[in-house]
Amino acid sequence: PFVLAVATDHDSHAALVATRREMASRRLTPDTVVEVAADEPDVAPLSARLVARRPGVVLVLAPSRVAGRLVAALRGAGFHGTILGGAVDSPAPDPQPDFCPVRRSIQLVSMAA
């Protein structure tokens, strides 16, 4: 099983919409989807909730600052599984327009889950 941790900012929501579309095409359903405010300073309770679900994979869709805190909290809570995702706040254009990070993340989720 896998879970999604998604920030509530606009870019993360857009990534979630694309992710859900890609998951639907592969008939993948996350065990749970949790939201976190992009400026949330304490993500430990959220991490504990995610780890309690006993996922094999956590997909993080969040700006780099909250994503970094979330990954550290997941590891601190004892999660040793796969963590996938990427910063959704990158201002740089995609150097490989044919490469879709969401599609690649979902491919990895389907292989690891």
C-alpha positions as CSV (number, residue, x, y, z in Angstrom):
1,P,0.0,0.0,0.0
2,F,1.0,3.6,-0.5
3,V,-0.1,7.0,0.9
4,L,-0.1,10.5,-0.3
5,A,1.0,13.6,1.7
6,V,-0.1,16.7,-0.1
7,A,0.4,20.4,0.7
8,T,-2.5,22.7,0.5
9,D,-0.9,25.3,-1.8
10,H,-2.0,25.8,-5.4
11,D,0.9,24.0,-7.1
12,S,0.7,21.0,-4.9
13,H,-3.0,20.8,-5.6
14,A,-2.4,20.9,-9.3
15,A,0.2,18.1,-8.9
16,L,-2.4,16.1,-6.9
17,V,-5.0,16.5,-9.8
18,A,-2.4,15.2,-12.3
19,T,-1.4,12.4,-9.9
20,R,-5.0,11.3,-9.4
21,R,-5.5,11.3,-13.2
22,E,-2.4,9.1,-13.7
23,M,-3.3,6.8,-10.8
24,A,-6.8,6.3,-12.2
25,S,-5.3,5.3,-15.6
26,R,-3.3,2.6,-13.8
27,R,-6.1,1.6,-11.4
28,L,-4.0,2.6,-8.4
29,T,-5.7,3.9,-5.2
30,P,-3.8,5.3,-2.2
31,D,-4.5,3.9,1.2
32,T,-4.9,7.4,2.4
33,V,-4.4,11.0,1.3
34,V,-3.5,13.6,3.9
35,E,-3.1,17.3,3.5
36,V,-0.6,19.6,5.2
37,A,-0.4,23.4,5.2
38,A,2.6,24.5,3.2
39,D,3.7,26.6,6.2
40,E,3.0,24.0,8.8
41,P,6.0,24.0,11.3
42,D,5.2,20.8,13.1
43,V,4.6,17.8,10.7
44,A,5.4,15.2,13.4
45,P,1.7,14.4,14.1
46,L,1.0,14.0,10.4
47,S,4.0,11.8,10.0
48,A,2.9,9.6,12.9
49,R,-0.5,9.2,11.2
50,L,1.1,8.2,7.9
51,V,3.5,5.7,9.5
52,A,0.6,4.2,11.5
53,R,-1.0,3.2,8.1
54,R,2.1,1.0,7.5
55,P,2.6,2.0,3.9
56,G,5.3,0.6,1.7
57,V,5.6,4.0,-0.2
58,V,4.9,7.6,0.7
59,L,4.3,10.0,-2.2
60,V,5.0,13.6,-1.1
61,L,3.6,16.5,-3.2
62,A,4.7,19.6,-1.5
63,P,7.0,22.6,-1.7
64,S,10.6,21.8,-0.8
65,R,10.5,23.3,2.7
66,V,7.5,21.4,4.0
67,A,8.5,18.3,2.0
68,G,11.9,18.3,3.7
69,R,10.4,18.6,7.1
70,L,7.9,15.8,6.3
71,V,10.6,13.4,5.0
72,A,12.7,14.0,8.1
73,A,9.7,13.5,10.4
74,L,8.7,10.3,8.5
75,R,12.2,8.9,9.0
76,G,12.2,10.1,12.6
77,A,8.9,8.2,13.1
78,G,10.6,5.0,12.0
79,F,9.5,4.8,8.4
80,H,12.1,2.9,6.3
81,G,10.1,2.5,3.1
82,T,10.3,4.4,-0.2
83,I,9.6,8.1,-0.3
84,L,8.8,9.6,-3.7
85,G,8.0,13.0,-4.9
86,G,9.6,16.2,-5.8
87,A,9.4,19.9,-5.2
88,V,6.3,21.4,-6.8
89,D,7.6,24.9,-6.4
90,S,10.4,24.8,-8.9
91,P,10.4,28.0,-11.0
92,A,12.7,26.5,-13.7
93,P,11.1,25.1,-16.8
94,D,11.3,21.3,-17.3
95,P,14.5,20.6,-19.3
96,Q,12.8,17.5,-20.6
97,P,9.3,18.5,-21.7
98,D,8.5,14.9,-22.7
99,F,9.4,13.6,-19.2
100,C,6.5,13.9,-16.8
101,P,7.6,13.7,-13.1
102,V,4.1,12.8,-12.0
103,R,3.9,9.9,-14.4
104,R,7.4,8.7,-13.4
105,S,6.4,8.9,-9.7
106,I,3.3,6.8,-10.3
107,Q,5.4,4.3,-12.3
108,L,7.7,4.0,-9.3
109,V,4.7,3.7,-6.9
110,S,3.2,0.9,-8.9
111,M,6.5,-1.0,-8.9
112,A,7.2,-0.5,-5.2
113,A,3.7,-0.8,-3.7
